[in-house]
Amino acid sequence: MAKQDYEEKYTHPDLREKIKEEIKASDKGGEKGQWSARKSQLLTQEYEKQGGGYKGEKGQSQKNLEKWTEEEWQTKEGGANAREDGETKRYLPKKAWENMSEEEKEETERKKREGSKKGQQHVSNTNEAKQARKDAEVSLNNYDDLSVGEIEKKIQGLSKDDVQAVRDYETKNKNRKTLLQTLDAKI
């Protein structure tokens, strides 16, 4: 992010930049010198802990990061440590793992391990893992395949937090006005 952007978004831009460089240089949350979503989470936590704040509302990427931080991320085995013996395991929210069959879990895990052995930091999920991740985000399986009417039926009985998650997902993806109005009425 450019220095000007930092000055526009953060109350203490120099502090944020200093913390970012320290985290990037460390091996906490990923390889030294590489940036990751986990390092972004650590940056936000440390910046706020040291008294840093935001000018205006948080942007969408900051809100997404906040949401991801609240999720229960883990390896397939349920552990918090994704790096072991020079390899990096797949790291997903617990709900996403629960939405996959054993074969799907093994396949996305194998793909991540193979990529990490080749030195690849970012290895995409399998299609099944991508779908499981989406389903975990919105609490409705195969959300993208559902019609507005089907979604309206399925949200009956969901908690306000789950309805809000559906609304957030809908806004980022299809953004259907009539569905958003229905969701707003439930929140």
Backbone bond lengths (Angstrom), bond angles and torsions (degrees), N, CA, C in turn:
res aa  C-N    CA-C-N  psi(-1)  N-CA   C-N-CA  omega(-1)  CA-C   N-CA-C  phi
1 M - - - 1.446 - - 1.519 107.75 -
2 A 1.302 117.56 135.61 1.454 122.59 -178.84 1.527 110.40 -68.03
3 K 1.332 115.79 151.52 1.468 121.63 -179.06 1.525 111.65 -54.71
4 Q 1.330 116.90 -39.65 1.467 121.06 179.99 1.534 110.60 -62.22
5 D 1.340 116.82 -41.01 1.468 120.57 177.77 1.525 110.66 -62.28
6 Y 1.338 116.68 -41.82 1.462 120.37 178.43 1.524 110.24 -60.88
7 E 1.321 116.58 -42.69 1.467 120.34 -178.79 1.522 111.72 -66.44
8 E 1.325 117.33 -30.27 1.463 121.38 179.31 1.525 112.12 -78.79
9 K 1.324 117.96 -28.30 1.466 121.38 -172.64 1.524 115.20 -102.52
10 Y 1.337 117.39 -27.23 1.460 120.02 -170.55 1.524 111.90 -120.13
11 T 1.343 115.74 143.98 1.464 120.55 -179.95 1.525 111.68 -72.88
12 H 1.311 117.86 -26.11 1.468 123.39 179.83 1.535 109.05 -131.55
13 P 1.337 117.29 72.55 1.474 120.08 -174.53 1.530 114.18 -61.89
14 D 1.342 117.68 -36.28 1.469 119.58 -179.91 1.525 111.02 -67.20
15 L 1.331 116.43 -39.16 1.467 121.17 176.78 1.525 109.82 -61.67
16 R 1.316 116.44 -45.87 1.467 120.24 -178.72 1.532 110.67 -61.80
17 E 1.317 116.85 -44.28 1.465 121.05 -179.76 1.533 110.80 -62.84
18 K 1.339 116.99 -42.16 1.465 121.89 179.06 1.532 110.32 -61.62
19 I 1.329 116.57 -47.66 1.467 120.55 -179.85 1.526 110.25 -63.15
20 K 1.325 116.86 -40.36 1.467 120.76 -179.66 1.527 110.82 -60.37
21 E 1.317 116.92 -45.18 1.466 120.46 -179.31 1.525 111.16 -64.63
22 E 1.342 116.96 -38.54 1.469 120.72 178.03 1.530 110.85 -63.70
23 I 1.323 116.26 -45.11 1.469 120.61 -178.84 1.525 110.63 -67.24
24 K 1.319 116.47 -41.29 1.469 120.16 179.87 1.532 110.75 -61.91
25 A 1.329 116.96 -37.63 1.463 121.20 -178.50 1.529 112.65 -75.30
26 S 1.332 117.18 -18.04 1.467 120.29 -178.18 1.530 110.65 -87.63
27 D 1.342 115.16 169.83 1.465 119.10 176.66 1.527 111.35 -98.70
28 K 1.314 116.96 6.52 1.463 120.67 178.52 1.529 109.07 -75.80
29 G 1.324 116.22 124.79 1.460 120.58 178.62 1.519 114.38 82.35
30 G 1.329 117.07 9.60 1.465 120.43 179.77 1.520 111.01 150.10
31 E 1.313 116.01 -179.36 1.460 121.51 -178.87 1.526 110.97 -65.63
32 K 1.342 116.23 148.47 1.464 121.10 175.52 1.523 109.16 -58.22
33 G 1.316 115.69 136.26 1.458 120.83 176.46 1.514 114.92 82.32
34 Q 1.328 117.51 -9.67 1.467 120.93 178.82 1.520 109.60 -105.08
35 W 1.317 115.73 149.85 1.462 121.21 178.28 1.521 108.74 -102.18
36 S 1.322 116.71 146.97 1.459 121.51 -178.93 1.520 109.54 -147.84
37 A 1.319 115.60 167.21 1.465 120.30 176.35 1.526 109.73 -61.66
38 R 1.325 117.07 -39.02 1.468 120.25 179.00 1.525 110.71 -62.47
39 K 1.336 117.21 -40.82 1.465 119.85 178.17 1.527 110.50 -66.01
40 S 1.312 117.74 -33.71 1.469 120.64 175.63 1.525 110.42 -62.83
41 Q 1.328 116.08 -40.77 1.465 120.19 177.39 1.531 110.48 -62.66
42 L 1.320 115.93 -44.89 1.464 120.41 179.54 1.524 110.99 -62.36
43 L 1.328 116.82 -40.66 1.464 121.50 178.20 1.524 110.66 -60.01
44 T 1.308 116.88 -48.43 1.465 120.94 -179.47 1.522 110.60 -60.43
45 Q 1.328 116.49 -46.82 1.469 120.28 -178.93 1.527 111.51 -61.58
46 E 1.319 116.86 -46.27 1.465 120.91 -177.18 1.532 110.99 -69.44
47 Y 1.318 117.30 -40.64 1.471 121.43 178.65 1.529 110.24 -59.95
48 E 1.322 117.12 -46.72 1.465 120.85 -179.86 1.531 110.75 -68.38
49 K 1.338 117.03 -37.56 1.467 121.93 179.20 1.533 110.77 -61.82
50 Q 1.338 116.32 -35.62 1.462 120.83 -179.06 1.529 112.35 -87.98
51 G 1.330 117.06 11.49 1.465 120.58 173.45 1.510 115.57 96.29
52 G 1.317 117.73 5.14 1.458 120.54 178.70 1.516 111.54 -73.66
53 G 1.312 115.55 149.08 1.457 120.87 179.47 1.517 110.97 -138.24
54 Y 1.321 115.14 -168.87 1.462 121.74 -174.73 1.524 109.95 -124.38
55 K 1.307 115.41 146.47 1.461 120.95 174.44 1.518 106.77 -93.48
56 G 1.315 116.84 116.97 1.459 119.79 -177.54 1.515 110.65 77.67
57 E 1.322 115.71 -164.01 1.463 121.01 -179.40 1.520 110.65 -77.58
58 K 1.325 114.82 154.53 1.460 119.54 175.43 1.522 108.76 -66.96
59 G 1.334 115.74 145.06 1.456 121.06 176.97 1.519 110.94 -75.34
60 Q 1.334 116.75 172.50 1.464 121.18 -178.12 1.522 111.84 -60.65
61 S 1.324 117.96 -41.23 1.469 119.25 -179.43 1.529 110.62 -65.07
62 Q 1.329 117.52 -35.77 1.467 120.54 177.26 1.526 110.67 -68.52
63 K 1.328 116.77 -38.61 1.468 120.65 177.84 1.529 110.59 -66.09
64 N 1.341 116.55 -41.37 1.469 120.29 177.62 1.528 110.49 -61.40
65 L 1.319 115.89 -44.48 1.457 120.76 -179.88 1.529 110.51 -61.36
66 E 1.311 116.38 -40.54 1.466 121.70 177.60 1.535 110.40 -60.74
67 K 1.333 115.49 -43.62 1.469 120.88 179.85 1.532 110.34 -64.80
68 W 1.334 116.75 -44.72 1.464 120.61 179.69 1.527 110.72 -61.80
69 T 1.333 116.13 -36.72 1.458 120.52 -179.70 1.523 110.75 -63.27
70 E 1.323 116.83 -33.36 1.467 121.50 -179.13 1.532 112.28 -75.15
71 E 1.333 117.17 -20.56 1.462 120.32 -179.10 1.528 110.73 -74.85
72 E 1.308 115.84 155.46 1.459 122.52 -178.86 1.534 108.79 -91.44
73 W 1.345 117.18 88.74 1.461 122.70 -177.07 1.522 109.93 -83.05
74 Q 1.338 115.33 142.65 1.462 119.87 -178.86 1.522 110.91 -162.83
75 T 1.334 114.16 169.96 1.460 120.26 172.78 1.529 108.12 -81.93
76 K 1.315 115.91 175.23 1.471 121.11 178.61 1.529 110.96 -56.44
77 E 1.323 116.05 -36.25 1.466 121.09 -178.22 1.526 112.67 -79.26
78 G 1.328 117.07 -7.83 1.460 120.51 179.85 1.519 113.86 97.06
79 G 1.324 116.75 5.40 1.463 120.51 -178.78 1.519 113.11 -87.19
80 A 1.330 114.49 165.85 1.461 120.37 179.57 1.529 112.04 -95.05
81 N 1.326 117.75 -18.93 1.458 121.52 -177.04 1.527 110.29 -92.61
82 A 1.326 116.16 111.69 1.467 120.40 -177.56 1.525 112.63 -90.29
83 R 1.338 117.90 -15.40 1.468 120.13 -178.50 1.521 110.53 -104.71
84 E 1.339 114.20 131.49 1.459 119.63 -177.75 1.524 109.35 -158.79
85 D 1.314 117.17 130.71 1.470 122.91 175.97 1.530 112.90 52.50
86 G 1.320 117.32 43.07 1.458 121.28 177.07 1.516 115.09 76.25
87 E 1.311 116.96 5.82 1.471 121.51 178.40 1.526 109.25 -118.96
88 T 1.316 114.66 157.54 1.458 120.25 174.43 1.516 108.18 -117.48
89 K 1.324 114.86 126.98 1.462 120.59 178.64 1.524 109.50 -84.08
90 R 1.309 115.83 160.78 1.463 121.77 175.18 1.526 108.51 -65.92
91 Y 1.311 116.41 138.12 1.458 123.22 -177.54 1.521 107.55 -126.80
92 L 1.328 116.39 113.88 1.469 122.00 -176.30 1.529 109.85 -137.91
93 P 1.325 117.27 163.40 1.465 119.05 173.87 1.532 110.52 -63.18
94 K 1.314 115.58 146.74 1.464 121.85 -179.51 1.530 111.12 -52.09
95 K 1.331 117.23 -42.52 1.470 120.81 -178.70 1.527 111.56 -61.49
96 A 1.327 117.01 -35.47 1.469 119.84 179.14 1.530 110.18 -65.81
97 W 1.343 116.84 -43.62 1.471 119.67 177.55 1.524 110.08 -60.04
98 E 1.333 116.41 -40.02 1.467 120.48 -178.81 1.526 112.14 -66.22
99 N 1.331 117.48 -23.69 1.464 122.11 -179.00 1.528 113.65 -85.62
100 M 1.344 117.61 0.07 1.467 120.59 -177.83 1.525 111.62 -112.40
101 S 1.330 115.16 150.40 1.469 120.60 172.73 1.530 108.07 -74.86
102 E 1.322 116.75 167.06 1.469 120.83 178.16 1.531 110.91 -59.09
103 E 1.329 116.56 -39.90 1.468 120.37 -179.95 1.530 110.83 -64.55
104 E 1.322 117.27 -41.58 1.470 121.41 179.35 1.528 110.76 -65.83
105 K 1.328 116.32 -39.39 1.467 120.64 177.46 1.527 110.02 -62.03
106 E 1.333 116.14 -46.97 1.465 121.01 -179.28 1.525 111.22 -61.36
107 E 1.322 116.85 -41.62 1.467 120.73 -177.42 1.530 111.72 -65.61
108 T 1.326 118.18 -45.91 1.468 119.25 -179.40 1.524 110.80 -69.77
109 E 1.326 116.80 -33.26 1.466 121.77 176.66 1.531 110.15 -66.31
110 R 1.335 117.06 -45.21 1.469 121.75 178.98 1.524 110.51 -60.10
111 K 1.326 116.45 -44.62 1.466 121.43 -179.39 1.534 110.80 -60.79
112 K 1.318 117.17 -42.63 1.465 121.41 179.84 1.528 110.63 -66.29
113 R 1.328 117.91 -45.88 1.463 121.28 -179.46 1.526 111.24 -61.61
114 E 1.334 116.56 -43.52 1.470 120.08 179.55 1.523 110.84 -62.28
115 G 1.316 116.63 -43.59 1.464 120.12 178.27 1.515 112.22 -64.37
116 S 1.325 116.72 -40.97 1.465 119.61 -178.55 1.529 110.98 -67.90
117 K 1.336 117.87 -33.51 1.472 121.25 176.37 1.526 110.87 -62.84
118 K 1.331 116.03 -29.79 1.466 121.26 179.50 1.529 111.48 -87.50
119 G 1.334 116.89 3.82 1.459 120.64 178.44 1.519 114.64 86.06
120 Q 1.319 117.14 10.33 1.465 120.28 -179.68 1.524 110.02 -81.31
121 Q 1.332 115.97 124.42 1.458 120.02 178.70 1.524 110.70 -76.53
122 H 1.322 115.70 -45.65 1.463 120.73 -177.49 1.526 109.36 -105.42
123 V 1.313 116.13 116.13 1.462 122.56 178.18 1.521 106.08 -123.71
124 S 1.327 116.38 119.63 1.468 119.04 -175.53 1.525 111.27 -65.36
125 N 1.320 114.24 153.55 1.460 120.78 175.44 1.523 109.87 -72.03
126 T 1.314 116.02 159.32 1.462 120.26 170.02 1.530 107.43 -68.00
127 N 1.315 117.33 163.59 1.471 120.21 178.76 1.524 111.39 -58.43
128 E 1.323 116.25 -38.74 1.466 120.26 179.95 1.530 111.18 -64.97
129 A 1.326 116.62 -40.34 1.469 120.14 179.10 1.528 110.72 -69.47
130 K 1.328 116.86 -36.57 1.475 119.95 176.04 1.522 110.22 -60.85
131 Q 1.328 116.08 -44.17 1.468 120.15 179.98 1.528 110.47 -66.13
132 A 1.322 117.09 -40.80 1.469 120.83 179.15 1.526 110.25 -63.16
133 R 1.322 116.35 -37.74 1.476 121.32 177.90 1.526 110.00 -64.15
134 K 1.332 116.32 -45.68 1.473 120.39 177.78 1.520 110.71 -61.31
135 D 1.325 116.10 -46.32 1.464 120.48 -179.17 1.529 110.83 -61.39
136 A 1.325 116.81 -36.78 1.465 120.38 179.04 1.525 110.60 -67.07
137 E 1.317 115.87 -33.35 1.463 121.32 -179.14 1.521 111.97 -66.88
138 V 1.323 117.29 -37.11 1.463 120.16 -171.74 1.521 115.12 -111.32
139 S 1.291 119.14 -1.61 1.472 123.24 179.21 1.525 113.98 63.43
140 L 1.318 118.35 10.68 1.470 121.90 177.79 1.522 108.00 -128.61
141 N 1.311 117.31 115.00 1.460 120.48 -179.12 1.521 111.85 -62.28
142 N 1.330 115.45 141.35 1.473 123.90 179.00 1.529 112.44 53.93
143 Y 1.309 116.07 40.44 1.463 122.89 -176.92 1.533 112.34 -49.86
144 D 1.320 116.53 -46.33 1.469 120.26 -174.98 1.522 113.20 -63.65
145 D 1.322 117.17 -18.99 1.466 121.11 179.45 1.528 112.79 -92.94
146 L 1.333 117.33 -6.15 1.467 121.00 -176.21 1.525 111.80 -85.97
147 S 1.325 115.75 144.85 1.469 120.68 174.27 1.525 108.40 -79.51
148 V 1.322 116.49 167.55 1.462 121.55 177.08 1.528 109.78 -56.75
149 G 1.324 116.79 -45.94 1.464 121.09 -179.90 1.518 112.64 -60.25
150 E 1.341 116.31 -41.15 1.466 120.01 179.03 1.530 110.96 -65.70
151 I 1.319 115.65 -39.96 1.471 119.44 178.84 1.522 110.15 -65.49
152 E 1.331 116.60 -43.13 1.470 120.22 179.77 1.528 111.09 -59.40
153 K 1.317 117.40 -36.87 1.473 120.63 177.18 1.530 110.85 -69.58
154 K 1.337 116.03 -42.83 1.464 120.43 -174.39 1.529 113.55 -72.04
155 I 1.333 117.88 -22.59 1.469 118.65 -179.09 1.526 112.66 -79.31
156 Q 1.336 116.65 -11.26 1.469 119.76 176.81 1.527 108.18 -60.36
157 G 1.295 116.82 127.88 1.457 120.42 178.08 1.521 114.91 89.19
158 L 1.342 117.92 -7.05 1.463 119.36 176.42 1.525 109.46 -74.66
159 S 1.313 116.38 152.11 1.467 120.71 175.64 1.531 108.94 -69.40
160 K 1.331 116.29 163.08 1.471 120.35 177.77 1.526 110.72 -60.25
161 D 1.330 117.20 -37.21 1.466 120.57 178.45 1.524 111.27 -63.75
162 D 1.340 116.59 -41.15 1.463 120.07 178.73 1.524 111.19 -68.12
163 V 1.330 116.84 -38.94 1.474 120.10 177.05 1.530 109.05 -64.54
164 Q 1.328 117.16 -39.73 1.467 120.63 177.54 1.528 110.38 -62.52
165 A 1.328 117.46 -39.36 1.468 121.19 178.02 1.524 110.49 -63.94
166 V 1.333 116.77 -40.36 1.466 120.91 176.56 1.525 109.00 -62.62
167 R 1.326 116.71 -44.16 1.466 120.91 -179.47 1.535 110.75 -62.12
168 D 1.326 116.60 -45.66 1.468 120.54 179.45 1.524 110.82 -59.19
169 Y 1.327 115.83 -44.65 1.462 120.51 -179.96 1.529 110.48 -64.50
170 E 1.323 116.41 -45.38 1.469 121.20 179.75 1.523 110.56 -59.88
171 T 1.318 117.10 -42.80 1.466 121.43 -179.77 1.524 110.95 -61.69
172 K 1.332 117.01 -41.49 1.465 121.20 -178.32 1.519 112.89 -73.77
173 N 1.327 117.50 -23.34 1.455 120.11 -171.84 1.523 113.44 -111.95
174 K 1.310 118.54 -82.34 1.469 120.02 -174.64 1.523 113.31 -88.05
175 N 1.337 116.95 -31.52 1.464 122.40 175.02 1.530 113.16 55.49
176 R 1.341 116.81 47.56 1.466 121.85 -179.13 1.529 109.90 -81.34
177 K 1.323 115.35 119.06 1.464 122.83 -172.07 1.530 113.57 -56.65
178 T 1.330 117.44 -48.06 1.470 119.48 -176.96 1.524 111.16 -65.65
179 L 1.320 117.12 -37.86 1.457 120.20 178.19 1.529 110.19 -67.31
180 L 1.320 117.00 -41.69 1.465 120.20 178.84 1.528 111.15 -60.65
181 Q 1.329 117.00 -38.19 1.473 120.29 177.60 1.530 110.54 -63.85
182 T 1.318 116.67 -42.10 1.467 120.73 177.91 1.527 110.48 -62.81
183 L 1.325 116.19 -44.16 1.462 120.61 179.99 1.526 110.80 -64.20
184 D 1.335 116.74 -42.39 1.469 120.64 178.99 1.522 111.42 -59.18
185 A 1.316 116.59 -36.85 1.470 120.91 -179.55 1.532 111.70 -67.90
186 K 1.333 117.08 -22.07 1.468 121.33 -178.07 1.528 112.71 -91.34
187 I 1.322 115.76 -11.99 1.478 119.44 -175.68 1.523 110.37 -92.78
